[in-house]
Amino acid sequence: MNVQYITDDTGKTTGVFIPISDWNRLKSKYVEINEETTIPEFHKDIVRNRMAEYIKNSKIGLDFDKVIAELKNE
C-alpha cells in the first residue's frame, strides 16, 4: 500500500492519502467501512437537547478525568 501522509505548515500530520485501488480493496475486506456516515436526526435531537440543558445548568456536567478514573477503578 502506497500511503502518503499529509502535514500542515508546522509538520504536524493532519491526514493520510491512499490510492483509490487500495481504498476499494480495504472496503471489500472490511464491509463495515463506509465512505459516508449519516447521523440519524433523532441522535442529533438528543445532542441538541443535552446541550440546551447544559447551557441552562453547566453544573450538570461531569469532570472527564474523574469519570475515567472511576471507570478504571470499577
GUTORFI-550122 format. One record per residue: residue number from 1; x, y, z of N, C-alpha, C, O in turn. Coordinates in steps of 0.1 Angstrom, whole numbers, plus 2048, in hexadecimal, padded with zeros to 3 digits. Layout:
<atoms>
num: NUM | n.X: X | n.Y: Y | n.Z: Z | ca.X: X | ca.Y: Y | ca.Z: Z | c.X: X | c.Y: Y | c.Z: Z | o.X: X | o.Y: Y | o.Z: Z
...
</atoms>
This chain:
<atoms>
num: 1 | n.X: 808 | n.Y: 7F4 | n.Z: 800 | ca.X: 800 | ca.Y: 800 | ca.Z: 800 | c.X: 809 | c.Y: 80C | c.Z: 800 | o.X: 812 | o.Y: 80D | o.Z: 808
num: 2 | n.X: 806 | n.Y: 815 | n.Z: 7F7 | ca.X: 80E | ca.Y: 822 | ca.Z: 7F6 | c.X: 807 | c.Y: 82D | c.Z: 7FD | o.X: 7FF | o.Y: 834 | o.Z: 7F8
num: 3 | n.X: 80A | n.Y: 82E | n.Z: 80A | ca.X: 804 | ca.Y: 838 | ca.Z: 813 | c.X: 80C | c.Y: 845 | c.Z: 812 | o.X: 819 | o.Y: 845 | o.Z: 813
num: 4 | n.X: 805 | n.Y: 850 | n.Z: 811 | ca.X: 80C | ca.Y: 85D | ca.Z: 812 | c.X: 806 | c.Y: 865 | c.Z: 81D | o.X: 7F9 | o.Y: 866 | o.Z: 81F
num: 5 | n.X: 80E | n.Y: 86B | n.Z: 826 | ca.X: 809 | ca.Y: 873 | ca.Z: 831 | c.X: 808 | c.Y: 881 | c.Z: 82D | o.X: 811 | o.Y: 886 | o.Z: 826
num: 6 | n.X: 7FE | n.Y: 888 | n.Z: 832 | ca.X: 7FC | ca.Y: 896 | ca.Z: 82F | c.X: 7FF | c.Y: 89D | c.Z: 83C | o.X: 7FA | o.Y: 89A | o.Z: 847
num: 7 | n.X: 807 | n.Y: 8A8 | n.Z: 83B | ca.X: 80B | ca.Y: 8B0 | ca.Z: 846 | c.X: 807 | c.Y: 8BE | c.Z: 844 | o.X: 806 | o.Y: 8C3 | o.Z: 839
num: 8 | n.X: 806 | n.Y: 8C5 | n.Z: 850 | ca.X: 803 | ca.Y: 8D4 | ca.Z: 84F | c.X: 811 | c.Y: 8DB | c.Z: 84E | o.X: 81B | o.Y: 8D5 | o.Z: 84D
num: 9 | n.X: 810 | n.Y: 8E8 | n.Z: 84E | ca.X: 81D | ca.Y: 8F0 | ca.Z: 84D | c.X: 826 | c.Y: 8EF | c.Z: 859 | o.X: 832 | o.Y: 8F4 | o.Z: 858
num: 10 | n.X: 822 | n.Y: 8E9 | n.Z: 864 | ca.X: 82B | ca.Y: 8E7 | ca.Z: 86F | c.X: 831 | c.Y: 8D9 | c.Z: 86F | o.X: 839 | o.Y: 8D6 | o.Z: 878
num: 11 | n.X: 82D | n.Y: 8D1 | n.Z: 866 | ca.X: 832 | ca.Y: 8C3 | ca.Z: 865 | c.X: 829 | c.Y: 8B9 | c.Z: 86C | o.X: 82C | o.Y: 8AD | o.Z: 86C
num: 12 | n.X: 81E | n.Y: 8BD | n.Z: 872 | ca.X: 815 | ca.Y: 8B4 | ca.Z: 879 | c.X: 80D | c.Y: 8AC | c.Z: 86F | o.X: 807 | o.Y: 8B2 | o.Z: 865
num: 13 | n.X: 80C | n.Y: 89F | n.Z: 871 | ca.X: 804 | ca.Y: 897 | ca.Z: 867 | c.X: 7F5 | c.Y: 899 | c.Z: 86A | o.X: 7F0 | o.Y: 898 | o.Z: 875
num: 14 | n.X: 7EF | n.Y: 89D | n.Z: 85F | ca.X: 7E0 | ca.Y: 8A0 | ca.Z: 860 | c.X: 7D7 | c.Y: 897 | c.Z: 858 | o.X: 7CB | o.Y: 898 | o.Z: 859
num: 15 | n.X: 7DD | n.Y: 88E | n.Z: 850 | ca.X: 7D5 | ca.Y: 885 | ca.Z: 848 | c.X: 7DE | c.Y: 87A | c.Z: 841 | o.X: 7EA | o.Y: 87B | o.Z: 841
num: 16 | n.X: 7D7 | n.Y: 871 | n.Z: 83A | ca.X: 7DE | ca.Y: 866 | ca.Z: 833 | c.X: 7D7 | c.Y: 865 | c.Z: 826 | o.X: 7CA | o.Y: 865 | o.Z: 825
num: 17 | n.X: 7DF | n.Y: 863 | n.Z: 81B | ca.X: 7D9 | ca.Y: 861 | ca.Z: 80E | c.X: 7DE | c.Y: 853 | c.Z: 80A | o.X: 7E9 | o.Y: 84F | o.Z: 80B
num: 18 | n.X: 7D4 | n.Y: 84B | n.Z: 805 | ca.X: 7D7 | ca.Y: 83E | ca.Z: 800 | c.X: 7D0 | c.Y: 83D | c.Z: 7F2 | o.X: 7C6 | o.Y: 843 | o.Z: 7EF
num: 19 | n.X: 7D7 | n.Y: 836 | n.Z: 7E8 | ca.X: 7D1 | ca.Y: 835 | ca.Z: 7DB | c.X: 7C3 | c.Y: 82F | c.Z: 7DB | o.X: 7C0 | o.Y: 826 | o.Z: 7E4
num: 20 | n.X: 7BB | n.Y: 832 | n.Z: 7D2 | ca.X: 7AD | ca.Y: 82D | ca.Z: 7D2 | c.X: 7AC | c.Y: 81E | c.Z: 7D1 | o.X: 7A3 | o.Y: 818 | o.Z: 7D6
num: 21 | n.X: 7B6 | n.Y: 818 | n.Z: 7CA | ca.X: 7B6 | ca.Y: 809 | ca.Z: 7C8 | c.X: 7B8 | c.Y: 803 | c.Z: 7D6 | o.X: 7B2 | o.Y: 7F9 | o.Z: 7D9
num: 22 | n.X: 7C1 | n.Y: 809 | n.Z: 7DE | ca.X: 7C3 | ca.Y: 804 | ca.Z: 7EC | c.X: 7B6 | c.Y: 806 | c.Z: 7F4 | o.X: 7B2 | o.Y: 7FD | o.Z: 7FC
num: 23 | n.X: 7B0 | n.Y: 811 | n.Z: 7F3 | ca.X: 7A4 | ca.Y: 814 | ca.Z: 7FA | c.X: 799 | c.Y: 80A | c.Z: 7F7 | o.X: 792 | o.Y: 805 | o.Z: 800
num: 24 | n.X: 797 | n.Y: 808 | n.Z: 7EA | ca.X: 78D | ca.Y: 7FE | ca.Z: 7E6 | c.X: 790 | c.Y: 7F0 | c.Z: 7EB | o.X: 786 | o.Y: 7E9 | o.Z: 7EF
num: 25 | n.X: 79C | n.Y: 7EC | n.Z: 7EB | ca.X: 7A0 | ca.Y: 7DF | ca.Z: 7F1 | c.X: 79C | c.Y: 7DF | c.Z: 800 | o.X: 797 | o.Y: 7D4 | o.Z: 805
num: 26 | n.X: 79F | n.Y: 7E9 | n.Z: 807 | ca.X: 79C | ca.Y: 7EA | ca.Z: 815 | c.X: 78D | c.Y: 7E9 | c.Z: 818 | o.X: 788 | o.Y: 7E2 | o.Z: 821
num: 27 | n.X: 785 | n.Y: 7F0 | n.Z: 80F | ca.X: 777 | ca.Y: 7F0 | ca.Z: 811 | c.X: 771 | c.Y: 7E2 | c.Z: 80E | o.X: 767 | o.Y: 7DE | o.Z: 814
num: 28 | n.X: 777 | n.Y: 7DB | n.Z: 805 | ca.X: 773 | ca.Y: 7CD | ca.Z: 802 | c.X: 776 | c.Y: 7C4 | c.Z: 80D | o.X: 76E | o.Y: 7BB | o.Z: 810
num: 29 | n.X: 782 | n.Y: 7C6 | n.Z: 813 | ca.X: 786 | ca.Y: 7BD | ca.Z: 81E | c.X: 77E | c.Y: 7C0 | c.Z: 82B | o.X: 77B | o.Y: 7B7 | o.Z: 833
num: 30 | n.X: 77C | n.Y: 7CD | n.Z: 82E | ca.X: 775 | ca.Y: 7D1 | ca.Z: 83A | c.X: 768 | c.Y: 7D8 | c.Z: 836 | o.X: 768 | o.Y: 7E4 | o.Z: 834
num: 31 | n.X: 75E | n.Y: 7D0 | n.Z: 836 | ca.X: 751 | ca.Y: 7D6 | ca.Z: 831 | c.X: 74B | c.Y: 7E1 | c.Z: 83A | o.X: 743 | o.Y: 7E8 | o.Z: 836
num: 32 | n.X: 750 | n.Y: 7E1 | n.Z: 846 | ca.X: 74B | ca.Y: 7EC | ca.Z: 84F | c.X: 750 | c.Y: 7FA | c.Z: 84C | o.X: 74B | o.Y: 804 | o.Z: 851
num: 33 | n.X: 75A | n.Y: 7FA | n.Z: 843 | ca.X: 75F | ca.Y: 807 | ca.Z: 83F | c.X: 755 | c.Y: 80D | c.Z: 836 | o.X: 750 | o.Y: 807 | o.Z: 82C
num: 34 | n.X: 751 | n.Y: 81A | n.Z: 839 | ca.X: 747 | ca.Y: 821 | ca.Z: 831 | c.X: 74C | c.Y: 82E | c.Z: 82E | o.X: 751 | o.Y: 836 | o.Z: 837
num: 35 | n.X: 74C | n.Y: 832 | n.Z: 821 | ca.X: 751 | ca.Y: 83F | ca.Z: 81D | c.X: 74A | c.Y: 84B | c.Z: 823 | o.X: 74F | o.Y: 855 | o.Z: 827
num: 36 | n.X: 73D | n.Y: 849 | n.Z: 824 | ca.X: 734 | ca.Y: 854 | ca.Z: 829 | c.X: 72D | c.Y: 84F | c.Z: 836 | o.X: 727 | o.Y: 844 | o.Z: 836
num: 37 | n.X: 72E | n.Y: 857 | n.Z: 840 | ca.X: 727 | ca.Y: 854 | ca.Z: 84D | c.X: 71C | c.Y: 85E | c.Z: 84F | o.X: 71F | o.Y: 86A | o.Z: 84F
num: 38 | n.X: 710 | n.Y: 859 | n.Z: 850 | ca.X: 705 | ca.Y: 863 | ca.Z: 853 | c.X: 701 | c.Y: 860 | c.Z: 861 | o.X: 6FF | o.Y: 855 | o.Z: 866
num: 39 | n.X: 6FF | n.Y: 86B | n.Z: 868 | ca.X: 6FA | ca.Y: 86B | ca.Z: 876 | c.X: 6EB | c.Y: 86C | c.Z: 876 | o.X: 6E6 | o.Y: 876 | o.Z: 870
num: 40 | n.X: 6E4 | n.Y: 862 | n.Z: 87C | ca.X: 6D6 | ca.Y: 863 | ca.Z: 87C | c.X: 6D1 | c.Y: 870 | c.Z: 883 | o.X: 6D7 | o.Y: 875 | o.Z: 88C
num: 41 | n.X: 6C6 | n.Y: 876 | n.Z: 87E | ca.X: 6C1 | ca.Y: 882 | ca.Z: 883 | c.X: 6BE | c.Y: 881 | c.Z: 892 | o.X: 6C0 | o.Y: 88B | o.Z: 899
num: 42 | n.X: 6B9 | n.Y: 876 | n.Z: 896 | ca.X: 6B5 | ca.Y: 874 | ca.Z: 8A4 | c.X: 6C2 | c.Y: 875 | c.Z: 8AD | o.X: 6C1 | o.Y: 879 | o.Z: 8B9
num: 43 | n.X: 6CD | n.Y: 870 | n.Z: 8A8 | ca.X: 6DA | ca.Y: 872 | ca.Z: 8B0 | c.X: 6DE | c.Y: 880 | c.Z: 8B1 | o.X: 6E2 | o.Y: 885 | o.Z: 8BC
num: 44 | n.X: 6DC | n.Y: 888 | n.Z: 8A6 | ca.X: 6DF | ca.Y: 896 | ca.Z: 8A6 | c.X: 6D6 | c.Y: 89D | c.Z: 8B0 | o.X: 6DB | o.Y: 8A6 | o.Z: 8B8
num: 45 | n.X: 6C9 | n.Y: 899 | n.Z: 8B1 | ca.X: 6C0 | ca.Y: 89F | ca.Z: 8BA | c.X: 6C4 | c.Y: 89D | c.Z: 8C9 | o.X: 6C3 | o.Y: 8A6 | o.Z: 8D1
num: 46 | n.X: 6C9 | n.Y: 891 | n.Z: 8CB | ca.X: 6CD | ca.Y: 88D | ca.Z: 8D9 | c.X: 6D9 | c.Y: 896 | c.Z: 8DD | o.X: 6D9 | o.Y: 89C | o.Z: 8E8
num: 47 | n.X: 6E3 | n.Y: 898 | n.Z: 8D4 | ca.X: 6EE | ca.Y: 8A0 | ca.Z: 8D7 | c.X: 6EA | c.Y: 8AF | c.Z: 8D8 | o.X: 6EF | o.Y: 8B6 | o.Z: 8E2
num: 48 | n.X: 6E1 | n.Y: 8B4 | n.Z: 8D0 | ca.X: 6DC | ca.Y: 8C2 | ca.Z: 8D1 | c.X: 6D5 | c.Y: 8C4 | c.Z: 8DF | o.X: 6D8 | o.Y: 8CE | o.Z: 8E5
num: 49 | n.X: 6CD | n.Y: 8BA | n.Z: 8E3 | ca.X: 6C6 | ca.Y: 8BB | ca.Z: 8F0 | c.X: 6D0 | c.Y: 8BB | c.Z: 8FB | o.X: 6CF | o.Y: 8C3 | o.Z: 905
num: 50 | n.X: 6DA | n.Y: 8B2 | n.Z: 8FA | ca.X: 6E4 | ca.Y: 8B2 | ca.Z: 905 | c.X: 6EC | c.Y: 8BF | c.Z: 906 | o.X: 6EF | o.Y: 8C3 | o.Z: 911
num: 51 | n.X: 6EF | n.Y: 8C4 | n.Z: 8FA | ca.X: 6F7 | ca.Y: 8D1 | ca.Z: 8FA | c.X: 6EF | c.Y: 8DC | c.Z: 900 | o.X: 6F4 | o.Y: 8E4 | o.Z: 908
num: 52 | n.X: 6E2 | n.Y: 8DC | n.Z: 8FD | ca.X: 6D9 | ca.Y: 8E7 | ca.Z: 902 | c.X: 6D8 | c.Y: 8E6 | c.Z: 911 | o.X: 6D8 | o.Y: 8F0 | o.Z: 918
num: 53 | n.X: 6D7 | n.Y: 8D9 | n.Z: 916 | ca.X: 6D7 | ca.Y: 8D7 | ca.Z: 925 | c.X: 6E4 | c.Y: 8DC | c.Z: 92B | o.X: 6E4 | o.Y: 8E2 | o.Z: 936
num: 54 | n.X: 6EF | n.Y: 8D8 | n.Z: 925 | ca.X: 6FC | ca.Y: 8DC | ca.Z: 92A | c.X: 6FD | c.Y: 8EC | c.Z: 92A | o.X: 703 | o.Y: 8F1 | o.Z: 934
num: 55 | n.X: 6F8 | n.Y: 8F2 | n.Z: 920 | ca.X: 6F9 | ca.Y: 901 | ca.Z: 91F | c.X: 6F1 | c.Y: 907 | c.Z: 92B | o.X: 6F5 | o.Y: 911 | o.Z: 931
num: 56 | n.X: 6E6 | n.Y: 901 | n.Z: 92E | ca.X: 6DD | ca.Y: 906 | ca.Z: 939 | c.X: 6E4 | c.Y: 904 | c.Z: 946 | o.X: 6E3 | o.Y: 90C | o.Z: 94F
num: 57 | n.X: 6EB | n.Y: 8F8 | n.Z: 948 | ca.X: 6F1 | ca.Y: 8F5 | ca.Z: 955 | c.X: 6FE | c.Y: 8ED | c.Z: 952 | o.X: 6FE | o.Y: 8E1 | o.Z: 951
num: 58 | n.X: 709 | n.Y: 8F4 | n.Z: 951 | ca.X: 716 | ca.Y: 8EE | ca.Z: 94E | c.X: 71B | c.Y: 8E5 | c.Z: 95A | o.X: 724 | o.Y: 8DD | o.Z: 958
num: 59 | n.X: 715 | n.Y: 8E6 | n.Z: 965 | ca.X: 719 | ca.Y: 8DE | ca.Z: 971 | c.X: 715 | c.Y: 8CF | c.Z: 96F | o.X: 71A | o.Y: 8C6 | o.Z: 977
num: 60 | n.X: 70C | n.Y: 8CC | n.Z: 965 | ca.X: 708 | ca.Y: 8BE | ca.Z: 963 | c.X: 713 | c.Y: 8B6 | c.Z: 95C | o.X: 713 | o.Y: 8AA | o.Z: 95C
num: 61 | n.X: 71D | n.Y: 8BD | n.Z: 957 | ca.X: 728 | ca.Y: 8B6 | ca.Z: 950 | c.X: 731 | c.Y: 8AF | c.Z: 959 | o.X: 732 | o.Y: 8B3 | o.Z: 965
num: 62 | n.X: 738 | n.Y: 8A5 | n.Z: 954 | ca.X: 741 | ca.Y: 89D | ca.Z: 95C | c.X: 750 | c.Y: 8A0 | c.Z: 958 | o.X: 752 | o.Y: 8A3 | o.Z: 94C
num: 63 | n.X: 759 | n.Y: 89F | n.Z: 961 | ca.X: 767 | ca.Y: 8A1 | ca.Z: 95E | c.X: 76C | c.Y: 894 | c.Z: 957 | o.X: 76B | o.Y: 889 | o.Z: 95D
num: 64 | n.X: 771 | n.Y: 896 | n.Z: 94B | ca.X: 776 | ca.Y: 88B | ca.Z: 943 | c.X: 780 | c.Y: 882 | c.Z: 94A | o.X: 77F | o.Y: 876 | o.Z: 94B
num: 65 | n.X: 78A | n.Y: 888 | n.Z: 950 | ca.X: 795 | ca.Y: 881 | ca.Z: 957 | c.X: 790 | c.Y: 879 | c.Z: 962 | o.X: 794 | o.Y: 86D | o.Z: 965
num: 66 | n.X: 786 | n.Y: 87E | n.Z: 96A | ca.X: 780 | ca.Y: 877 | ca.Z: 975 | c.X: 778 | c.Y: 86B | c.Z: 971 | o.X: 779 | o.Y: 860 | o.Z: 977
num: 67 | n.X: 771 | n.Y: 86D | n.Z: 966 | ca.X: 769 | ca.Y: 862 | ca.Z: 961 | c.X: 772 | c.Y: 857 | c.Z: 95C | o.X: 76F | o.Y: 84B | o.Z: 95F
num: 68 | n.X: 77C | n.Y: 85A | n.Z: 955 | ca.X: 785 | ca.Y: 850 | ca.Z: 94F | c.X: 78C | c.Y: 848 | c.Z: 95B | o.X: 78D | o.Y: 83C | o.Z: 95B
num: 69 | n.X: 790 | n.Y: 850 | n.Z: 966 | ca.X: 796 | ca.Y: 849 | ca.Z: 971 | c.X: 78C | c.Y: 840 | c.Z: 978 | o.X: 790 | o.Y: 835 | o.Z: 97C
num: 70 | n.X: 77F | n.Y: 844 | n.Z: 979 | ca.X: 775 | ca.Y: 83B | ca.Z: 97F | c.X: 773 | c.Y: 82F | c.Z: 977 | o.X: 771 | o.Y: 824 | o.Z: 97C
num: 71 | n.X: 772 | n.Y: 830 | n.Z: 96A | ca.X: 770 | ca.Y: 825 | ca.Z: 961 | c.X: 77C | c.Y: 81B | c.Z: 962 | o.X: 77A | o.Y: 80F | o.Z: 962
num: 72 | n.X: 788 | n.Y: 820 | n.Z: 963 | ca.X: 794 | ca.Y: 817 | ca.Z: 964 | c.X: 794 | c.Y: 810 | c.Z: 971 | o.X: 799 | o.Y: 805 | o.Z: 972
num: 73 | n.X: 78E | n.Y: 816 | n.Z: 97C | ca.X: 78E | ca.Y: 810 | ca.Z: 989 | c.X: 783 | c.Y: 805 | c.Z: 98A | o.X: 783 | o.Y: 7FD | o.Z: 993
num: 74 | n.X: 779 | n.Y: 805 | n.Z: 981 | ca.X: 76E | ca.Y: 7FB | ca.Z: 982 | c.X: 772 | c.Y: 7EE | c.Z: 97D | o.X: 76A | o.Y: 7E4 | o.Z: 97E
</atoms>
